[in-house]
Amino acid sequence: TVEFMSLMGCMDAVIANRLHALIFASIMQVPVAAVSYDPKIDSFIQLIGEKVCGTVDTIQADVL
């Protein structure tokens, strides 16, 4: 939505495990840190030339 895109544009960075949040942040040129739970997250992050920070099962706060 327009409101969500506007909010994303105000962020310094986005940490997310949801594909649309990662897509919208990328559209708004906001740096992303992806926490993967599904191969579609991995595919999108690879497409934009980034790496996932971990998975929902293994991520630790100090890694972010």
C-alpha positions as CSV (number, residue, x, y, z in Angstrom):
1,T,0.0,0.0,0.0
2,V,1.0,3.6,-0.3
3,E,1.2,4.1,3.5
4,F,3.5,1.1,3.9
5,M,5.8,2.3,1.1
6,S,5.9,5.7,2.7
7,L,6.8,4.2,6.0
8,M,9.5,2.1,4.4
9,G,11.0,5.2,2.8
10,C,11.5,6.7,6.3
11,M,13.5,3.8,7.6
12,D,17.3,3.7,7.9
13,A,17.3,0.0,7.5
14,V,14.8,-2.9,7.6
15,I,15.2,-6.3,9.2
16,A,12.5,-8.6,8.0
17,N,11.5,-12.2,7.3
18,R,8.5,-11.3,5.1
19,L,9.0,-11.1,1.3
20,H,6.8,-8.0,0.7
21,A,8.6,-6.0,3.5
22,L,11.9,-6.8,1.8
23,I,10.6,-5.9,-1.6
24,F,9.1,-2.6,-0.5
25,A,12.3,-1.6,1.4
26,S,14.4,-2.5,-1.7
27,I,12.1,-0.4,-3.9
28,M,12.5,2.5,-1.6
29,Q,16.3,1.9,-1.6
30,V,16.4,1.1,2.1
31,P,19.1,-1.4,3.2
32,V,17.7,-4.8,4.2
33,A,18.7,-7.6,6.5
34,A,16.7,-10.7,5.6
35,V,15.9,-13.5,8.1
36,S,14.9,-16.5,5.9
37,Y,12.1,-18.9,6.5
38,D,11.4,-19.9,2.9
39,P,13.4,-20.3,-0.4
40,K,11.5,-17.4,-1.9
41,I,13.3,-15.1,0.6
42,D,16.6,-16.6,-0.3
43,S,15.9,-16.2,-4.0
44,F,14.8,-12.5,-3.7
45,I,17.8,-11.6,-1.5
46,Q,20.2,-13.3,-4.0
47,L,18.4,-11.4,-6.9
48,I,19.2,-8.0,-5.2
49,G,22.8,-9.1,-4.5
50,E,22.6,-9.5,-0.8
51,K,22.9,-12.4,1.7
52,V,20.4,-13.6,4.3
53,C,21.4,-13.0,7.9
54,G,20.2,-16.4,9.0
55,T,17.0,-18.4,9.3
56,V,14.2,-18.0,11.8
57,D,15.5,-21.1,13.5
58,T,19.1,-20.0,13.8
59,I,19.2,-16.2,13.9
60,Q,20.7,-14.5,17.0
61,A,20.2,-10.9,17.9
62,D,23.9,-10.1,17.9
63,V,24.2,-11.3,14.3
64,L,21.8,-8.6,13.2
